[in-house]
């Protein structure tokens, strides 16, 4: 998985010093909807998941069927589809004409309100602006550029609204171009029948420079009007006409569009067959787009094809794939059958034997062995997972095999060895190794302080995790102490990012522990208010996951956790400690600042129904005892 950026909108009122909309970095160790590594299109499939987008499943199926993507196909799939027209080429040519007032932009979107729905569509595509720019060069040589530009401005104004039509041309040399401009203006203003008549007339005028393209544009009028059947016939005529060879590719593209709507089931079958043909770089991007769109519309081909059958089966969890694999012995169906077997914890002998026989250079090797690890007895599975971890596999797959090894840990050393994970992706965020949700709850609740202390200095863990554990141990020792040290309390009041909880991933938005977090993730919440972190439902309880520990250690951890869970929210606990110290040590120079910090924590920290009382008590004591102090001046309010 790549580092995902979540946009979080704060609904509650936010203090002025804190922004209201923030981006929270989440450490992601493998993605379930798309491959994390860019080498996927080169055939390094990693671990396939049924939840992958169908685009990626098509690519995986090709490789598992022995149909590699060539470089051109890879580039076509990787390229972003064209988004909107590029009118810059036209504006640059137009605005360069002397005496023409420049314009900065053209609105190419036209609004539609129909049956209570309101939407926009791109009315003027990029080829229109390219054609206009090239025509302008010819118009300049004919000395009627200004007249032609004025008409063309009217045409492009119709892209977004209105139905203005350029006037007829008085200059005989301009009449052919003006006829084309009038037809185009009618097209963009949604007068499709009238535009079609004009394009048909232009097609019959052999003297017009537009007569060759006009039949193609007349067919586009039919498509815009929703008359797909007639559009299909006219486009077929164009494709069959050698004199229109220049427009065959464009006409075939429109034909595919038309057939997608006229015969979706048949077209989906055609697309499925086309997508598994080699050297399909000219069409693969659009074919993938159309195939996925039909899939999303729950269209199914009129005729069965193996690609569609496999995707449907694999995404449904592989039920029935075992019989299909036994009939075909194909690698793709082996993967689907293993997916079902691993999800249900039972692999038939013939399936397991075939999985074991998959060669290391197979594109499905990592996926097959991942399923084997989930099916084999622990000792065999552990040995296989360790062997895979010693090989060259994608980082996301490495994280998933480490998770399996962690699940099978026999002692604390193995648990620590496989707890660390490497975030994947490339979005500018720090990619420090850290821990995931499968180990954080175990550190948090199932390891006693003594073992947490040992883990905090164990080089088997990532440096980031060791640093976090060391802070957690220090804070827990303070919280569990019968006589908390005020110096440590004073320090915690200064570090809103410190807490006694072991977290997975990156934690707070603000990495500096001494800074207030913009999302109010400051200090800690009361343990009694619920779990301090969310444990995924598919993970074992922390105590069960730490069954490798001696009973005495687990009992000690449970006793410590019981005490920690009873400790109130940080602003309350810290407030109580600071107030008690202030009463006994009123002349300590740290006291005014400590009281200020208690009030501050009550505003920005995790609070409960008792926090307001501590805030008011600290406020009152600060103002009564230290009225002229600089920290008193910084504390004009207290907070409930």
N, C-alpha and C positions, 0 to 999 in steps of 0.2 A: 504494500500500500504506500501511497505517497503521503507526505505531510498535508493534512487537510486543513483548510482555513475556514473556520466557522464564523459567520457574521452574527453577532449577538446584539440585540437591541434592548437596552435597559428600559423597562416600562416604568419603574418607580422613579421618583425625582432623584436626580443625580447632582451632587455638589458641583459648584461652578468649576472647581479645580480638576474635576474628573470628566472626561468626555463621555458622551452618551452612547456612542456606537463604536464597538471595538472588535478587533480580530483576535480570536483566541487560538493559539497554536496547539494542535493536538498531535501527539506523536503517533504515527500510524506505521504498523510493522508489516502488514500485508493488506492489499486491497481485495475486496470480494466482488467488485464489479468490473475491474479492469486490471491488466497486468501492470505491475509497478515499474518493471524494467523496460527500457527501450529496445532491448535485444529480442523481445517477443516476436517481432515481425521477421527476425532473422532465423526463427525456429527454436530459440531457447524459451520453451513454453513455461518452464518452472512448474508450479503446481496449479493445474486447472481447477476452477471452481464452477459449479453449475450456475452460479449467480453472475458469472461474467456476462458482459453485454454481448449480444449476438454477433456483432462485428468481430470480436475477438474469438468467438467460438468458430466462426467461419474460417478464420486464419488457422486456428488450431486443427480443425478438421482437414484442411488442405495439407498441412505438414504431416499429420498422422496418416494421411492417404498417400504420402510420397510426392505431393505436388508442391514444390517449394515456390516461394514468391521470388521473382527476379527483382533486380534493383528498381526497375521502372514501376513495377506493381507496388513495391514497398513505398516508393515516393508518392504514388497516387493515393494509397490508403492513408498515408501519414499526413498528406496535405489537407489543410482546412478547405472545406468547400467554399466556393466564391460566396461572399456575403455582401450583397448589394452592389450596385454599379459604381464604376469609378468615372465620375464626370470631370475629373481634373484635366484629362487630356483635351476635352472639348473647351473647358473654360480657359485653359492656357492659350489655345489657338484663337479663340474668339476675342479674348481681352487684348491680344497682341495686334489687333487691327486698328490702325490710326482712326481717330474720330469716333470710336465706339465706346460708349460709357461702360466701364467694366461692371461685372456682377460677381459676387463672391461665392454663391452656392446655388444649387438647384435642388429643390425638394422632389425626390423621386418616388415618395410614398403617397398613395392615394387612399383616402379613407372610404370605408364602405359601412353603411348602416342598413342591415337587412334582418327582418324578422326578430327585432329586438337585440341583435348582436352588432357590435361595433368593432371593426378591426381595420388594419392597414395592410396594404400589399405593395410590393415593388412594382411600379407601373412602367418605369423606364429602365431598361437594363443596360449593362455596360456597352454592348455592341452598338446601341443607338448613338452613344456619344463618340465612339471611335469612328463610326460611319460619318457622323456630322463633321468631325474634325477633318477627315480626309476629303469630304465634299467641299469644305471651305477652301481648301487649297485650289481646287478647280474653279470655284466661284471667284476667287481673287484674280485669277488669270483672265476671267471673262469680264472683269470690271463691274460686276453687280454684287459685290460682297455685302455691302451695307444693307441693300434691299433683302438679300437672301438671309442675312443674320437676323434682321428684324422679324422675318417670318419664322425662322427657326426658334427664336426666343418665345414666340407664341406657341409653337409646338411643344417645347419643353415646359412651358408654364402649365400646360394641360396635364403634365405628369401628376401633379398633386391635386388640382381642383379645376373646375370650370370646363367649358367646351368651346373655347375661342378657336376660330378657324382663320388661317391667313387669307388675305384677299387674293383674287386671281391676279396673275402677272400680266403687266402690260408689255414688258420686254419679251419678244419672241424667244430669245435665247434662254430665258428663265422659266418658260412655261413647263417644260418637262420636270425640272426640279421642283417648281411650285406645286405641280400636281401630286408629286410624291409627298411634299410637306403637308398638303391638305389632307391626303389620305392618312398620313401618320397622326396628324392632329385629331382626326376623327377616331382613330384607333385608341389613342391615349385618353380621349374624353369618353370612352366606352360606347361610342356609336359604331358598333362592330359591323352591322349590316351595311351601313353607308360606307364604312372604310373598306369592306370587302369588295363592294361594287367598284370603288375607285381603284383598288389594286388590280382587279380583273381587267379594268380598262387600260391600266398602265401595262399589264402583261401583253395586251394585244397591240401595243404601239412599239413596233420594232425600232423606231427612231429614239425611243426613250432610253437613257442609260440605266433605267431602273426596271426594264421589262423582264430581265432574267430573274431578279430576286422577287418580283411582284407575286408570282404564284405561291411562293413559300410564305409570304406575308399574308396572302389571302387565306391560306390554310391556318395561320396563327389566329386570324379573326374568328374562324370557326371554333377553335379551341377556347378562346376567350369567351365566346358566346355559349360555350358548353355543348356545342354540336360535335361530339367526338366521332360519331360514325362517319359523317361527311368529311371531317378532317382526316380520318384514316385513309379514306379513298383518295383524297387529293394528295396527301403525302406519299402514298404508294405510287401515284402517277409521277410525282417528281423524282422519286428514287429510280423509277424505271426509265427516265428520260436521260439519255447520255449527254444531251446538250446542257443539262443542269448538274453536271458532275460536281461542280464546285459546291453545290448545296446539298449533296447527298448525305454528308455526315450530319449536318444540322437537321435535315429532314428525318434521318433515322433516329436522332435523339428525340425529336418530337413524336415520332411514331411510338417509341418506347413509352413515352409519357402518356400518349393516348391509350395504348393497349393496357397500361397499368390500370386505367380507369374503366375501360370497356370489358376487359377479361382478366380481372385480378387473379383468379385461381390459376388460369393458364399461364399468365405472365409470371407468377411466383415460381411455377415449375421451370419456366425458361430461365429465370434468374438463378435458380438453384443449380441448374446444369452449367450455366455460364460461369458461375463463381468458382467452379472447380476445374476450369480449363486453364492450362498454362498460357503465359504470354497474353494476358487479358488487360494489360495496363491501360489501353485506350478506353475501356468501359468499366473497370472494376470499381472505381469510386462511386459512380452513379448507380451501378448495379447493386452495390452493397447498401446504398441509401434506400433504394426502392424495395429491396428484399426485406430490410429491417422495418420499413414503413408498413408493408403488407403484413409482416409478422405482428406488429403492434396493433393492427386492425383485426387480428384474429382470423386472417385469411389463411386457408390451407390449400395447397396445390391440388388440382384435379387428378393429377397422377402422382404416385408416390416417388420420392427421390430420397436417396440415402442421407444427404446432407440435412434436409429438413427433418426427416425422421430422427436422426441422431440428436439434433439440437433440441427437439421437443422432448425426447426421452431423457437426455442428460439433464436438462433444466427441471424435469419432473423428478429427479432423484435417481434415475437409472432403472426403475422398475420395469421388468420385462427385457432388459438389455442382455441378461445372461443367455436367453434363448437366441437372441439375434446374434450374439457373439459366437455361439456354438454353430450357427448356420454359416456365418461369414468368416470367422476367425480374423476379423479386421482389428487393427490397433485401436481405432476410435471406439468401437463397440466394447473392446476389452476395458477401456477406461470407464465407459458408462457402467458396465457391469460391476467393476470394482467400486465405483462410487456408491452403488446400491448396497453392495456387500459390506463395505466399511461402515456405512451408516447404520446397518443392521447387525454388525458384529459377527458375521458368519461368511466365510469364503469357501465355496466348494473346492475340492482338491484339484479338479482340472483347471479351474480359474486361477487358483494360487500357483499352480505349476506354470501356466502360461505367463503369469505376471513375473515369476522368477526368471523366466527365460528372456524377458525383454532386455535388449542389449544397452549398454551405457550410452551409446551414441544415438539412441532412439529419441525423437523429440518428446516422447511421452515417458521417458525413463524416470524423471523426477516425480511426476504425478503418480505413476504406477507404484513406485517404491514408497511414496507417502501413504497410499492406501494400504500397502502391505504392512507398514509400521503400525497402522491402526487395527490390523487384523491378526497379526502374528502374536504368539505368547510374548510376554514382556521381555524375557531374556533374549529371544531372537529379534524382537522388534528393536530393542535397545542397541544391539550390535549392528543392525542394519542402519539405524538412524545415525549412529556415530560414524559409520563408514561414509554415509552420504555427507555428513558435516565435514569430513576430511577431504571431500572432493570439491570441484569447482561448480557450485550451483548458485543461482540468483540469491541475492540478499533476502528477498521476501520469503523464498523457500527455506533458506537457512533459519529464519526466525520461526517458521512453522515446525521445522524438525526440532529446533531447540525446545519449543513448547511441548512436543511429544516426549522428549528426553526429560523435561522437568516433571511431566506427569508421572514418569516411571522412576523418579529419583528414589534411591535406596538409602541415602544418608544426606546429611547437611552439605557435605562437600559437593555431591552431584547436584543438589538443589541450587547451590550458589553458582556452580559452573554453567548451568543452563538458564539461569534467570535473566541474564543480560540479553537485550535485543538491539538491533540497529534500525533506526527509522529509515524509511525509504522514500524516495521522491526527490524533487529538485525545485524548491520554491523559495530558496533564499533563507529558509529557517535553519537554525543550528541543528546539526544531526548527531549530537552526542548520544552515545549508547546509553540506554536506560532500561527500566523494567516495565513489564506489561501487567495487565489485570490478573494474570494467572499466578503471579508471585507476590504482588504487592499486599494482598490480604493476608498471606501467610506470614510475611515479615511483620505486618501490622498487628496481628492477633494471635498467631500461633507460636512465635518465638519469644522466649523470655528475654529480659534485658541483657543477661550475661551473653547469650548467643547473638543478640543484635549487636552488642559491643564487639564481639569477635568478627561478625560479618562486616562491620564498618571499616575494618582494616584488611579485609581479605581481597587480594588482587584478582580473584576470580570474578568479582563484581565490577561493573563499570565505575569509573571514578565519580561520575555524577551521583550514582546510587550510594556509594560509600560515604560521600559527603552528606547526603540526605540522612542516612542511617545514623551517622555520628551526631547530627543535630537532634534527631528524634530521641536518641539515647539520653543526651544531655537534658533535654526538656522533660522527658519522662522521669528521670532521676529527681529533677526539681519538683515535679508535680507529686511524686510519691513520697517526698521527704516530709518528715514530721515538722521540720523547722526550715522552710524554704529560705534560701540565701537571697537577701534583697538585691545584691549586685546582679544576680541572674534575673530576678524579676525586672529590675530596671532595664537590663539589656533586652528582655522580651518586649517590654513596652516600646522600645525603639525599633523592633524588627517585626512588623506585621506579617512578614512572610514566613516566620518560624511557626511550627506547629508540631504536636506530638504524633502526627499521623503519617504513615508511610504511603506515599502516593505513586501511582504509575504515571508513565508519560512525562510531560513537561511541567505539569502543575500550573502555577499561576501565570497569568499573562505577563506580569512584571517579574523579571528574573532577579532584580536587586531585592534582597530580603528586607532592606530598610526602607523601601518605598511603598507607598500605598498602592494597592492594586486597583486599576480603574473599574474592575468589575466587582469591587468590594469583597474580594477574596482575601480578607485580612484577619489575622489571628484565627482562632479555631472556634468551632461550634461545640455545644454541649454534647458529650457522649451519650447522654440519656435521651437526646432528641431523635436518635436513630443512628443507623450505621454511618460512620464518618466518610465512607466512600461507597460507591456502588459496586457490587460484585455481580458480574454477568450471570444470568440464570444457568448457563451451560457449564459453569465452573463448580468444582466441588467446594464445600465449605472449607474455610482455612484450616480448621482443626483436622479434617479428614485428609486434606492435601499434605499436611505435615505428619502423617502417620508414621513416617520413618524416624521421628524423634522419640527418645525414651519417654516413658509415661511421666516421669518426674518433671521433665522439661515442659511437657504439655500442660501439666497441672500448674506449674509455676506461671506459665504464660497466661493461663485462664485466670489465675488469681490476680495477676497484675492488670490484666485487661478489665476485670470487674471493677477494680479501684479506679482505673482511668475513665471508664464509662460513666462513673458517678461524678466526675469533676465537671463543674459548670463551664459555660462558655468563657473564652479567654478574657473579654472585658470584665466579666464578673469576678473571675478568680484573681486576675491581676489587680483589679480594683480593690478587692478585699485585702490582698497582701500589701498594696501600697498604702491604703488607709491605716492598716494596723501598724505599719512601720512609721507612718507620719505621726501617729499619736504617741508613740514611744520615743521618737527621735525628731522632734519638731525643728531642731537647729541643723539637721543634716542638710547640706546645700543641695542635695539631689531631690529633696521632697517637693518643692514647688514644681519642678519640671515633671516629676512623677505624677503629681495630681493633674497637671495639664494633659499628660499623655493618657491618663485614665479617661478623661472626658473625650479626648480625641478618639480613643479606641471605642468608646460608646457610640460615636458617630459613624465610624468607618468599619467597625468590626462586626463579627457574627454575634448577634444579640439575642436576648430572650426577655421574658416579662420582668425580670429582676434588674436588668441592666440600667434602666433609668434611675433606679434608687442609688446605685453606685456612682452614676454620673453626677447626680445632684449632690450627693455627699462630698464627692471630690471637689466639685465646683464651690460649694459653700465653704468648705475648709480652706481652700485656696484663697478665696476672696476675703474671708474673715481674718485669717492668720497672716497672709502675705499680700496685703492690698496694693503695695507699691512695686511688687516684683514684676519683672519683665514677662514671666510666664502667666501671671495673672492677667496682664493686659492682652495676652494672646488668647484668653479664654473668656469671651463675652457671653457665652451661652452654655447650657448643659442640654443633654438630649435624652429623650425617653427611648 
